[in-house]
Amino acid sequence: MTTEPQSPARRRRRHSREPGEDGTGARRNGPVLLSEVAARAGVSLATASRVLSGSRSVGEPYRGRVLAAARELEYTPNAQAQAVARGASNVVGLLIHDVLDPYFSSIASGVMRHVEERDLVVFLASTHSDLDRELEYVATMRSHRSRGLILCGSRTTDRAHNERLVKELEGYRAAGGQVAVISQNRLGTHAVVPQNRAGARKLARELCRLGHERFAVLAGPTNVLSSRDRVTGFLEGLADAGCDPDAVQVLHGRFTREGGERLAAELVTGGLRATCVFAVNDVMALGALAALRRSGIRVPDDVSLAGFDDITTLRDVVPTLTTVRLPLEEMGARAAQLALDSDPASPPRAVKVHADVVLRDSTRPL
């Protein structure tokens, strides 16, 4: 049994006014202090700290007294102070571009599943593709000593930002944190790398096999590497199959549903010549589908349509969408595993994720 030696002065304090109280017994304003919990329980500050930080080194009755005092006083531990004491918090940071995008929410689900199995907590932040905000969030996770950090979202061609981000991540890892990136392997960290280029290449071959020769591509911004990789792979696949990649109409817009809707409307306004439209992600494809329907163009009777990612939303779409499937939840779980379970002394690992073509009702043979 753990014993708690008490000095005569401490015994006297137990029968006197508690810290923070005035002569009427009223508490001072402000959060309850650990010292107040210790005084209420009649134990030392060190003992109260060990109990409330989860240590099992303190036995009964002292453990029960501390917990009871904390409940009575409605004490809330200072998480940041505990993180400093332990060297890391119980928080894992997850930075994504857009929480409303099913691509990112599916990946986040995989991250959370793995993290929560470890009795840790996910701090989820959405950057909205703002590069400065991404840097600010990384700095915040570093200052709060988060246990791990996962960055999910395509890298860009912005060299200055990438250099600043690499420097910030190096500081984060030097302080003991581990980092995993879901996108391109360009930051010197662990990485989960979807095969964007290879998947788009396979899709183009399959569409050519269906007899299509005239294509339009709805692409994201030119500085977004995922979009560039998928466009490049698609054009390579057309060349592989004997189609002319130079005859493909490529339009660039936002990497969103609204972006796909706007680009598809431009296609229609300019006179739709393609027999098949490829949107470089599924949310853009869903926007394109809406725009085509408004224009009276039927999918796939008048034009075929394909996307990329295989987001869960596609289960409710009519016609069902041809796409390139990525195991999104598995990607999230794998990134969390890399960020939490890798040996800090080992070199960064890159895990490639294969992409599979799924032909559905939105594409038809010619």
C-alpha positions in Angstrom: 0.0 0.0 0.0 1.2 3.5 -0.8 1.7 5.7 2.2 1.4 9.5 2.2 3.6 11.0 5.0 2.2 14.2 6.3 3.9 17.0 8.1 2.3 18.7 11.1 1.9 21.8 8.9 0.0 19.8 6.3 -2.3 18.3 8.9 -3.1 21.8 10.2 -3.8 23.0 6.6 -6.4 20.3 6.2 -8.5 21.9 8.9 -7.9 25.5 7.8 -9.2 27.5 4.9 -8.4 25.9 1.5 -6.2 27.8 -1.0 -8.1 30.2 -3.1 -10.9 30.7 -0.6 -11.7 33.9 1.3 -13.0 34.0 4.8 -16.5 33.2 3.8 -15.5 30.0 2.1 -16.1 31.4 -1.4 -13.6 30.4 -4.2 -11.6 33.0 -6.1 -12.6 33.4 -9.7 -10.7 31.4 -12.4 -10.0 27.8 -13.1 -9.5 25.3 -10.3 -5.8 24.8 -9.6 -4.1 21.4 -9.0 -3.0 22.8 -5.6 -6.6 23.2 -4.6 -7.4 19.5 -5.6 -4.3 18.4 -3.5 -5.5 20.5 -0.5 -9.0 19.1 -0.7 -7.7 15.5 -0.9 -5.1 16.1 1.9 -2.2 14.9 -0.3 0.9 16.5 -1.7 0.9 18.3 -5.0 3.1 15.6 -6.6 0.7 12.9 -5.5 -2.3 14.7 -7.0 -0.3 15.3 -10.2 0.6 11.6 -10.6 -3.0 10.5 -10.0 -4.6 13.0 -12.5 -2.0 12.3 -15.1 -3.0 8.6 -15.2 -0.2 7.1 -13.2 -1.0 3.9 -11.4 1.9 4.4 -8.9 -0.5 5.8 -6.2 -2.6 3.4 -4.4 -5.7 3.7 -2.2 -7.0 5.5 -0.3 -5.1 8.5 -1.8 -6.0 7.8 -5.4 -9.7 7.7 -4.6 -9.4 10.9 -2.5 -7.7 12.8 -5.3 -10.3 11.7 -7.9 -13.2 12.5 -5.6 -11.7 16.0 -4.9 -11.2 16.6 -8.6 -14.9 15.7 -9.3 -16.1 17.9 -6.4 -14.1 20.9 -7.6 -14.8 20.2 -11.3 -11.1 20.3 -12.0 -10.0 20.3 -15.6 -6.3 19.2 -16.3 -4.1 21.6 -18.3 -3.5 19.5 -21.4 -0.6 21.6 -22.6 1.2 21.4 -19.3 0.8 17.6 -19.3 2.1 17.4 -22.8 5.2 19.4 -21.7 5.7 17.0 -18.7 5.3 13.9 -20.9 7.2 15.2 -23.9 4.1 14.7 -26.1 0.4 15.1 -25.9 -2.3 12.5 -26.6 -3.3 14.4 -29.8 -2.7 13.5 -33.4 -3.0 16.3 -35.9 -4.8 15.7 -39.2 -4.7 18.5 -41.8 -7.0 18.1 -44.9 -8.0 20.5 -47.6 -11.8 20.3 -47.2 -13.8 18.4 -44.6 -16.9 18.5 -46.9 -15.1 16.6 -49.7 -16.0 12.9 -49.4 -12.4 12.1 -50.6 -11.0 13.7 -47.4 -13.7 12.6 -45.1 -13.2 9.0 -46.1 -9.5 9.3 -45.4 -10.2 11.0 -42.1 -12.4 8.1 -41.1 -9.5 5.7 -41.6 -7.1 7.9 -39.6 -9.6 8.2 -36.7 -10.2 4.5 -36.6 -6.5 3.7 -36.1 -5.8 6.6 -33.7 -8.8 5.9 -31.5 -7.7 2.3 -31.1 -4.6 3.7 -29.5 -6.7 5.8 -27.0 -5.5 9.0 -28.7 -7.5 12.0 -30.0 -7.6 13.4 -33.5 -7.3 17.2 -34.0 -8.9 17.8 -37.5 -8.2 21.0 -39.3 -9.3 22.1 -42.8 -6.9 24.3 -44.7 -9.3 25.0 -47.7 -6.1 24.7 -49.9 -4.7 27.8 -48.2 -0.9 27.3 -48.1 -0.3 29.8 -45.4 -3.0 28.3 -43.2 -1.4 24.9 -43.7 1.9 26.2 -42.3 0.1 27.9 -39.4 -1.5 24.6 -38.4 1.7 22.7 -38.6 3.3 25.3 -36.3 0.4 24.9 -33.9 0.8 21.2 -33.8 4.5 21.6 -33.1 3.9 24.1 -30.2 1.3 21.8 -28.7 3.7 18.8 -28.9 1.2 16.6 -30.8 2.1 12.9 -30.9 1.9 12.7 -34.7 0.9 14.7 -37.7 -0.8 13.7 -40.9 -1.0 16.0 -44.0 -3.6 14.9 -46.5 -3.9 16.7 -49.8 -2.0 17.2 -53.0 1.2 19.1 -53.0 1.7 22.0 -55.3 4.4 23.5 -57.5 4.8 26.4 -55.1 8.5 26.0 -54.4 8.8 28.7 -51.7 5.9 27.2 -49.7 7.3 23.7 -50.0 10.7 24.8 -48.7 9.1 26.6 -45.7 6.9 23.5 -45.0 9.9 21.1 -45.1 11.7 23.4 -42.6 8.7 23.5 -40.3 8.3 19.7 -40.5 11.9 19.2 -39.7 11.5 21.2 -36.6 8.4 19.2 -35.7 10.3 15.9 -36.0 13.4 17.2 -34.2 11.0 17.9 -31.2 10.0 14.2 -31.3 6.9 14.2 -33.5 6.4 11.8 -36.5 4.9 13.0 -39.8 3.1 11.2 -42.6 1.9 12.7 -45.9 -0.9 11.4 -48.1 -0.1 12.6 -51.6 3.2 13.0 -53.3 6.5 12.0 -51.6 8.2 15.4 -51.7 8.5 16.5 -48.1 11.1 14.1 -46.7 8.6 12.4 -44.4 6.7 9.1 -44.4 4.3 9.1 -47.3 1.3 7.2 -48.5 1.4 7.7 -52.3 -1.7 7.0 -54.4 -0.8 5.9 -58.0 -2.6 8.8 -59.7 -0.6 8.6 -62.9 -0.8 4.9 -63.3 -4.5 4.7 -62.4 -5.4 7.4 -65.0 -3.3 5.6 -67.6 -5.2 2.4 -67.1 -8.5 4.2 -67.3 -7.7 5.8 -70.6 -6.8 2.4 -72.1 -10.1 1.0 -70.9 -12.1 3.9 -72.4 -10.3 3.5 -75.7 -11.1 -0.2 -75.6 -14.8 0.8 -75.5 -14.3 2.5 -78.8 -13.9 6.2 -77.7 -11.5 8.4 -79.6 -12.6 11.9 -78.9 -12.0 13.0 -75.2 -12.3 16.0 -73.0 -10.5 16.3 -69.7 -11.8 18.4 -66.8 -8.6 19.2 -64.8 -7.9 21.0 -61.6 -5.5 24.0 -61.3 -2.2 23.7 -63.2 -0.2 23.9 -60.0 -1.9 21.0 -58.2 0.3 17.9 -58.6 -2.5 15.3 -58.3 -4.4 16.9 -61.2 -1.2 17.1 -63.3 -0.3 13.5 -62.6 -3.8 12.3 -63.6 -3.9 14.3 -66.7 -0.4 13.1 -67.7 -1.3 9.5 -67.0 -4.6 9.8 -69.0 -2.8 11.2 -72.1 -0.2 8.5 -71.8 -2.9 5.8 -71.7 -4.5 7.2 -74.8 -1.2 7.1 -76.6 -0.7 3.5 -75.5 -4.1 2.6 -77.0 -3.4 4.3 -80.3 -5.6 7.3 -79.6 -4.3 10.8 -80.4 -3.5 12.6 -77.1 -3.0 15.9 -79.0 -6.6 15.9 -80.0 -7.8 15.9 -76.3 -9.5 19.1 -75.1 -8.1 19.9 -71.5 -9.9 22.5 -69.4 -8.6 23.7 -66.0 -10.7 24.9 -63.1 -11.2 24.4 -59.4 -10.7 21.0 -57.9 -14.3 21.0 -56.6 -17.8 20.0 -57.6 -18.5 23.7 -58.7 -15.3 23.6 -60.7 -16.5 20.5 -62.6 -19.9 22.0 -63.2 -18.4 25.2 -64.6 -16.0 23.4 -66.9 -18.7 21.1 -68.2 -20.9 24.1 -69.0 -18.0 25.6 -70.9 -17.7 22.4 -72.9 -21.4 22.5 -73.8 -21.3 26.2 -74.7 -18.3 25.6 -77.0 -20.0 22.7 -78.8 -19.5 19.3 -77.2 -17.4 17.2 -79.6 -16.1 14.6 -77.2 -17.7 11.2 -76.9 -16.2 10.8 -73.4 -15.4 13.3 -70.6 -12.8 12.5 -67.9 -13.0 14.5 -64.7 -9.8 14.2 -62.7 -11.7 13.6 -59.4 -15.2 12.3 -58.6 -16.5 15.5 -57.1 -15.7 17.3 -60.4 -17.4 14.5 -62.3 -20.6 14.9 -60.2 -20.6 18.7 -60.9 -20.1 17.9 -64.6 -23.0 15.4 -64.5 -25.3 18.1 -63.1 -24.3 20.6 -65.8 -24.8 18.1 -68.6 -28.2 17.2 -67.3 -29.3 20.9 -67.2 -28.2 21.2 -70.8 -30.3 18.2 -71.9 -27.3 16.0 -72.5 -27.8 12.4 -71.4 -25.1 10.3 -69.8 -24.1 7.9 -71.2 -26.4 8.0 -74.2 -25.0 11.3 -75.6 -21.6 11.4 -73.8 -19.8 9.0 -71.5 -18.4 10.3 -68.2 -15.7 9.1 -65.8 -14.1 10.3 -62.6 -11.3 9.3 -60.2 -11.2 8.2 -56.4 -14.4 6.2 -56.0 -15.8 8.3 -53.1 -18.7 6.9 -51.1 -21.2 9.4 -52.5 -21.1 7.5 -55.8 -23.3 4.8 -54.4 -26.3 7.1 -54.7 -25.6 8.5 -58.2 -27.6 7.6 -61.3 -26.1 6.5 -63.6 -23.4 4.8 -61.5 -20.1 6.5 -62.3 -17.1 4.9 -63.9 -14.0 5.8 -61.9 -10.6 4.8 -60.6 -10.8 3.3 -57.1 -8.5 4.2 -54.3 -8.8 2.5 -50.9 -9.4 5.8 -49.1 -10.0 4.6 -45.6 -7.1 2.2 -45.8 -4.9 5.1 -46.9 -5.9 7.1 -43.8 -5.2 4.1 -41.5 -1.8 3.4 -43.1 -0.8 7.1 -42.7 -1.8 7.0 -39.1 0.2 3.8 -38.6 3.3 5.4 -40.2 3.0 8.5 -38.0 2.5 6.6 -34.7 4.3 3.3 -35.0 7.5 4.0 -37.0 10.9 4.0 -35.4 12.0 7.6 -35.2 15.5 6.6 -36.0 14.5 4.8 -39.2 14.5 6.6 -42.6 11.1 7.8 -44.0 9.1 5.2 -45.8 6.9 5.6 -48.9 4.0 3.3 -49.3 2.5 3.1 -52.8 -1.3 2.6 -53.1 -2.5 0.9 -56.2 -5.5 2.3 -58.2 -8.0 0.1 -59.9 -10.4 1.0 -62.8 -14.1 0.4 -62.1 -16.3 0.5 -65.2 -19.9 1.4 -64.5 -23.1 2.7 -66.2 -21.8 6.2 -67.0 -19.6 4.9 -69.8 -20.8 2.8 -72.8 -19.2 1.2 -75.8 -19.4 2.9 -79.1 
